[in-house]
């Protein structure tokens, strides 16, 4: 809007300058010359004033435009600074949150690993204990079975030995009894034979005497 006013003032001033020159180029009387000169003079003053006013308006408009530019630049710079500050703050907050999230994740992962390791160690210890107990039970059962087997074998051997001894004693007793009985029979037979021989000899002697 100010530029249009300035342009209008410049065109009007140029018109006022050119108009007297055209007037001077035309033939006229002395009264007309004086009138024209007065008009030209007046027009020159008006043009000068208009030009001065236009220059003042231009200067004032330029100053206002410059001030507005400075104010706009300052506002833009402040806005940029605020935006940059906000962006930096947001970046710092985001970085802090990301770092905290990473730290939390790392802590949770470490805790989970520790729990898993603890559970694995507990399971291993429990499994080892069960294996040891099972081995001890198996060894105990094996030792008990061995002792039972040894005891049974010893008892069987003792029973066998007793039976063998009893059988031997019985056999010896029977053999002794049989031997004694046989000896008695032989003796009785021998005795009878001897008695018979004696009797026979006595009878023979008696017959010779008769």
Secondary structure, 3 states (H helix, E strand, C coil): CHHHHHHHHHHHHHHHHHHHHHHHHCCCCHHHHHHHHHHHHHHHHHHHHHHHHHHHHHHHHHHHHHHHHHHHHHHHHHHHHHHHHHHHHHHHHHHHHHHHHHHHHHHHHHHHHHHHHHHHHHHHHHHHHHHHHHHHHHHHHHHHHHHHHHHHHHHHHHHHHHHHHHHHHHHHHHHHHHHHHHHHHHHHHHHHHHHHHHHHHHHHHHHHHC
